[in-house]
Amino acid sequence: MIETSTRRWTTIVKVISVLIVAETASFLLASLLHMGIQLGFSEPPNSAAAIVEGLCGIFLAVSTYAVFARKTWACGVAIAAHIFAIMGVLLGILATSSNPSYDEVNTIYHRVILTILMIVLILLVTPGTRAILGRSNQASHNRGENIG
């Protein structure tokens, strides 16, 4: 029973890891688009959006590193990064809702990424996920302390 439960939570942590990578890439690409760099399609240049999306991408990248490197602080930084990114997306939704020059794709992107961020945040704060991240990260950390 415990082994099955642990496998299930380990699978959830793997899903979280994949989603954090996708979120990171998404924000960094969105930032590039808002800087005017064309990647097969374009967005109106918007330096404020580029900065916010870039910061979200960087913060999520740090959390991605922490999760994959099994750092003891991975869960905390991932939660903080998601809260920060959610606030950035809400700001983006507010900005685009009052500006008719933004298209439907931008609106859809904001809603989809907000949903994904919320799902991952909920999974991150679940006690089982926190325990798995903490156990694997703490065990990895302890092995490093014993070596060095």
Backbone bond lengths (Angstrom), bond angles and torsions (degrees), N, CA, C in turn:
res aa  C-N    CA-C-N  psi(-1)  N-CA   C-N-CA  omega(-1)  CA-C   N-CA-C  phi
1 M - - - 1.444 - - 1.527 110.82 -
2 I 1.324 116.44 -47.36 1.461 119.87 -179.83 1.517 109.90 -65.82
3 E 1.335 117.01 -40.83 1.466 120.50 -179.91 1.525 110.98 -62.34
4 T 1.343 117.77 -42.56 1.457 122.01 178.34 1.526 110.11 -63.54
5 S 1.315 116.50 -44.06 1.461 120.70 178.75 1.523 111.02 -62.25
6 T 1.335 116.85 -42.95 1.462 120.98 179.08 1.517 110.65 -63.69
7 R 1.328 117.61 -41.16 1.469 120.47 177.92 1.526 110.43 -61.88
8 R 1.335 115.63 -42.41 1.463 119.11 -179.63 1.521 110.37 -61.34
9 W 1.335 117.83 -44.79 1.462 120.74 -179.50 1.516 110.88 -69.56
10 T 1.333 117.50 -34.84 1.466 120.01 176.25 1.523 109.89 -62.81
11 T 1.322 117.27 -39.83 1.465 121.42 176.55 1.526 109.76 -62.63
12 I 1.320 117.67 -41.28 1.459 120.90 178.93 1.525 110.27 -63.05
13 V 1.323 117.27 -40.54 1.465 120.50 178.09 1.529 110.04 -64.01
14 K 1.323 117.93 -37.94 1.471 120.64 176.80 1.522 110.67 -64.79
15 V 1.326 117.03 -41.91 1.465 120.89 177.90 1.526 109.53 -62.57
16 I 1.327 116.94 -44.95 1.466 121.16 177.41 1.522 109.91 -57.48
17 S 1.316 117.06 -44.13 1.469 121.30 -178.69 1.528 111.17 -60.32
18 V 1.319 116.38 -45.04 1.465 120.32 179.58 1.534 110.25 -64.31
19 L 1.327 116.70 -42.67 1.463 119.75 -179.49 1.521 111.80 -66.07
20 I 1.341 117.76 -37.16 1.467 119.85 178.76 1.531 110.02 -65.10
21 V 1.321 117.39 -38.18 1.468 120.27 176.81 1.531 109.61 -62.65
22 A 1.319 116.83 -44.64 1.470 120.72 179.54 1.528 111.22 -63.97
23 E 1.328 116.85 -41.55 1.467 120.21 178.02 1.526 110.76 -61.79
24 T 1.331 115.39 -45.51 1.466 120.63 -179.96 1.523 110.58 -57.54
25 A 1.327 115.74 -51.39 1.463 120.30 -179.87 1.525 111.29 -60.13
26 S 1.319 115.92 -41.11 1.455 121.13 -179.06 1.532 111.78 -60.53
27 F 1.340 116.16 -47.32 1.466 119.35 -179.31 1.527 111.78 -67.74
28 L 1.317 117.13 -40.11 1.470 118.98 179.81 1.528 111.23 -66.37
29 L 1.338 117.16 -39.77 1.469 120.18 176.34 1.532 111.15 -66.03
30 A 1.321 116.61 -41.22 1.474 120.13 177.89 1.525 110.66 -61.78
31 S 1.322 116.09 -38.93 1.464 119.98 178.17 1.533 110.72 -62.66
32 L 1.323 116.04 -44.48 1.466 119.96 178.20 1.529 111.29 -61.18
33 L 1.336 116.37 -42.45 1.466 120.18 178.82 1.527 110.95 -61.11
34 H 1.319 116.99 -41.73 1.468 120.11 -179.11 1.529 112.40 -74.55
35 M 1.334 116.74 -12.68 1.465 119.80 172.85 1.519 110.84 -85.42
36 G 1.333 116.64 -3.69 1.453 120.77 177.58 1.519 113.62 98.05
37 I 1.335 117.45 3.47 1.463 120.81 178.24 1.523 108.15 -80.84
38 Q 1.333 116.02 124.23 1.457 120.10 -177.44 1.524 110.01 -89.60
39 L 1.311 114.68 127.89 1.466 121.57 -178.86 1.527 109.98 -121.99
40 G 1.318 116.21 50.14 1.452 120.91 -176.60 1.517 111.87 92.81
41 F 1.295 117.10 -21.21 1.458 123.85 173.43 1.522 106.02 -152.67
42 S 1.304 116.00 170.70 1.462 117.27 -174.73 1.524 111.15 -138.76
43 E 1.285 114.14 162.79 1.462 124.00 174.62 1.524 106.68 -125.40
44 P 1.309 117.56 156.62 1.461 118.47 176.02 1.533 109.65 -62.11
45 P 1.316 117.91 135.90 1.470 119.12 177.25 1.530 110.23 -57.33
46 N 1.322 115.25 133.59 1.460 120.84 -178.68 1.519 107.18 -154.16
47 S 1.329 116.01 100.70 1.465 119.74 -174.63 1.524 112.32 -64.69
48 A 1.327 117.91 -35.72 1.469 120.01 179.05 1.530 110.39 -63.46
49 A 1.327 116.70 -45.36 1.466 120.57 178.57 1.522 110.60 -64.68
50 A 1.327 117.17 -39.87 1.467 120.92 179.37 1.529 110.81 -61.40
51 I 1.318 116.55 -41.07 1.468 120.63 179.88 1.524 110.77 -66.82
52 V 1.325 116.94 -49.07 1.469 120.36 -178.11 1.525 110.16 -62.62
53 E 1.324 117.05 -47.26 1.463 119.86 -179.50 1.523 111.46 -66.37
54 G 1.316 117.35 -35.57 1.461 120.45 175.99 1.517 111.90 -64.44
55 L 1.324 117.26 -43.51 1.470 120.80 177.67 1.526 111.01 -63.96
56 C 1.323 116.37 -41.85 1.475 119.54 176.40 1.521 110.35 -60.21
57 G 1.328 116.57 -44.89 1.457 121.16 -179.88 1.522 112.22 -62.54
58 I 1.333 116.69 -42.80 1.468 120.52 179.70 1.524 110.81 -65.69
59 F 1.325 116.96 -45.55 1.460 121.42 179.78 1.526 110.41 -62.21
60 L 1.337 116.93 -42.46 1.463 120.25 177.08 1.530 111.20 -67.43
61 A 1.330 117.42 -33.77 1.471 120.41 177.31 1.528 110.62 -64.29
62 V 1.322 116.99 -40.66 1.469 120.31 177.06 1.528 109.68 -62.28
63 S 1.335 116.58 -42.46 1.465 118.77 179.27 1.532 111.14 -67.39
64 T 1.327 116.72 -34.53 1.469 120.22 176.17 1.516 110.33 -61.84
65 Y 1.320 116.27 -47.18 1.461 120.71 176.79 1.528 110.61 -56.60
66 A 1.324 116.53 -47.55 1.468 120.84 -176.86 1.523 111.49 -61.87
67 V 1.327 117.28 -41.53 1.466 120.70 -179.82 1.527 110.11 -66.56
68 F 1.328 117.57 -47.65 1.461 120.05 -177.56 1.527 112.66 -70.85
69 A 1.328 117.20 -31.52 1.464 120.81 178.49 1.530 111.52 -85.42
70 R 1.331 116.42 -0.47 1.466 122.55 178.85 1.522 112.60 56.39
71 K 1.309 114.68 45.22 1.456 120.75 177.42 1.532 109.60 -73.43
72 T 1.312 116.47 148.94 1.465 120.51 -179.18 1.521 111.61 -64.62
73 W 1.310 118.08 -23.35 1.458 123.29 -177.83 1.527 112.98 -96.79
74 A 1.331 117.76 9.85 1.467 121.76 -174.62 1.526 113.14 -59.15
75 C 1.304 116.86 -48.33 1.468 119.59 -176.56 1.524 110.79 -63.62
76 G 1.310 116.91 -45.07 1.465 120.74 -179.08 1.512 112.78 -61.57
77 V 1.327 116.69 -44.86 1.463 119.22 -178.76 1.535 110.63 -71.77
78 A 1.317 117.34 -32.61 1.468 119.79 177.99 1.529 110.28 -66.99
79 I 1.315 116.64 -41.28 1.470 120.21 177.03 1.527 110.00 -63.02
80 A 1.326 116.41 -47.88 1.470 120.33 179.99 1.529 111.22 -61.27
81 A 1.325 117.44 -42.21 1.470 121.30 179.53 1.524 110.80 -62.30
82 H 1.326 116.08 -39.92 1.461 119.03 -179.68 1.527 112.02 -69.45
83 I 1.317 116.53 -39.60 1.469 119.00 176.75 1.531 109.53 -62.78
84 F 1.326 116.81 -43.86 1.462 121.47 178.72 1.532 110.52 -60.81
85 A 1.334 116.50 -46.56 1.467 120.58 -178.64 1.529 111.24 -65.89
86 I 1.319 117.35 -38.16 1.470 120.16 177.56 1.522 109.93 -62.17
87 M 1.317 116.55 -43.11 1.469 119.41 178.14 1.535 110.41 -63.08
88 G 1.340 116.88 -39.95 1.462 120.43 177.65 1.519 112.16 -63.33
89 V 1.329 116.83 -41.36 1.469 120.65 179.43 1.531 110.15 -67.30
90 L 1.322 116.93 -41.29 1.466 119.12 177.57 1.525 110.73 -61.40
91 L 1.316 116.71 -39.22 1.462 120.96 175.41 1.531 110.19 -62.54
92 G 1.333 116.57 -41.97 1.463 121.19 177.53 1.517 112.49 -63.03
93 I 1.326 116.00 -40.30 1.472 120.10 177.88 1.525 109.85 -63.73
94 L 1.310 115.98 -43.24 1.471 120.50 178.49 1.529 110.45 -61.34
95 A 1.324 116.83 -45.10 1.470 121.17 -178.38 1.527 111.51 -65.72
96 T 1.321 117.58 -42.11 1.465 119.67 -177.18 1.521 112.23 -77.08
97 S 1.324 117.60 -26.99 1.469 118.87 -179.56 1.530 111.51 -69.53
98 S 1.319 116.58 -26.13 1.466 119.39 179.91 1.526 112.67 -97.52
99 N 1.333 117.08 4.79 1.461 121.04 -177.99 1.530 109.07 -124.26
100 P 1.319 117.69 106.95 1.466 120.47 -176.61 1.529 114.42 -68.60
101 S 1.334 118.99 -8.78 1.462 120.05 -178.17 1.536 112.20 -77.44
102 Y 1.325 118.27 -12.22 1.460 120.45 178.26 1.513 109.71 -82.54
103 D 1.316 114.98 141.75 1.453 120.16 -175.08 1.532 112.18 -91.86
104 E 1.300 114.42 177.32 1.464 122.94 -178.69 1.527 112.01 -63.40
105 V 1.323 118.08 -34.99 1.467 121.71 -179.35 1.533 110.49 -61.15
106 N 1.321 116.35 -42.45 1.455 120.95 178.58 1.527 110.77 -62.72
107 T 1.313 116.79 -42.28 1.462 121.90 178.73 1.522 110.74 -63.30
108 I 1.314 116.14 -44.69 1.472 120.64 178.89 1.519 109.99 -63.41
109 Y 1.341 116.97 -44.85 1.473 120.35 179.63 1.528 110.88 -56.45
110 H 1.326 116.84 -47.90 1.467 120.00 -178.26 1.527 111.16 -59.70
111 R 1.296 117.01 -41.80 1.466 119.86 -177.93 1.524 112.09 -71.67
112 V 1.322 116.77 -39.19 1.472 120.20 178.95 1.523 110.61 -67.28
113 I 1.334 118.24 -48.04 1.461 120.65 -178.12 1.530 109.97 -66.20
114 L 1.331 117.66 -34.51 1.463 120.30 176.96 1.533 110.19 -63.56
115 T 1.311 116.98 -42.76 1.466 121.07 178.67 1.523 110.91 -62.51
116 I 1.327 117.32 -45.47 1.461 121.07 179.70 1.527 110.87 -63.90
117 L 1.322 117.14 -44.44 1.467 121.03 178.35 1.527 110.98 -59.39
118 M 1.320 116.79 -42.95 1.470 120.87 -179.65 1.528 111.19 -65.39
119 I 1.328 116.51 -42.39 1.471 119.94 179.14 1.519 110.37 -61.91
120 V 1.328 117.04 -46.99 1.464 120.31 -179.74 1.527 110.43 -64.48
121 L 1.317 117.54 -41.49 1.467 120.03 178.18 1.527 110.87 -60.18
122 I 1.317 117.20 -44.94 1.468 120.59 178.15 1.525 110.32 -59.95
123 L 1.336 116.85 -43.44 1.467 119.83 177.94 1.525 111.31 -63.99
124 L 1.331 117.13 -38.72 1.464 120.76 -179.08 1.520 113.01 -65.19
125 V 1.319 117.57 -34.87 1.461 119.77 -177.90 1.527 112.86 -87.82
126 T 1.329 116.73 -4.62 1.458 120.29 176.41 1.528 108.91 -66.25
127 P 1.322 117.53 131.64 1.464 120.51 -177.34 1.539 113.87 -53.60
128 G 1.315 117.11 -38.42 1.465 119.41 179.66 1.518 112.44 -63.59
129 T 1.321 116.56 -43.47 1.465 120.79 178.76 1.520 110.53 -65.42
130 R 1.325 115.71 -44.34 1.472 119.80 178.77 1.520 110.60 -60.53
131 A 1.334 116.39 -39.31 1.470 120.20 -179.84 1.524 110.68 -66.18
132 I 1.329 116.46 -43.86 1.467 119.83 179.86 1.525 110.13 -64.66
133 L 1.329 117.24 -47.21 1.468 119.51 178.46 1.523 110.39 -61.28
134 G 1.308 116.35 -42.70 1.457 120.16 -179.78 1.510 112.68 -65.86
135 R 1.354 116.84 -42.32 1.468 120.43 -179.73 1.517 111.39 -65.73
136 S 1.327 116.22 -50.79 1.467 118.19 -177.42 1.520 110.35 -66.22
137 N 1.322 116.55 -39.11 1.457 119.57 179.92 1.520 111.14 -70.47
138 Q 1.344 117.14 -40.54 1.455 120.03 -179.41 1.527 110.59 -69.13
139 A 1.343 117.08 -40.33 1.465 120.36 178.61 1.522 110.58 -62.65
140 S 1.329 116.33 -43.24 1.456 120.56 177.86 1.520 110.64 -62.88
141 H 1.327 116.09 -42.32 1.456 121.47 -179.91 1.532 110.29 -64.16
142 N 1.336 116.17 -43.40 1.457 119.53 -179.57 1.529 111.95 -63.86
143 R 1.317 117.38 -39.74 1.474 119.99 178.04 1.523 109.52 -61.18
144 G 1.332 116.51 -39.87 1.472 119.70 177.85 1.500 112.55 -64.71
145 E 1.349 116.92 -37.11 1.466 119.83 179.41 1.512 111.15 -67.77
146 N 1.343 116.93 -35.17 1.465 119.44 -178.97 1.516 112.02 -70.80
147 I 1.312 116.52 -29.63 1.463 120.34 -179.95 1.512 110.47 -75.25
148 G 1.308 116.56 -46.81 1.455 120.31 -173.50 1.459 110.14 -103.48
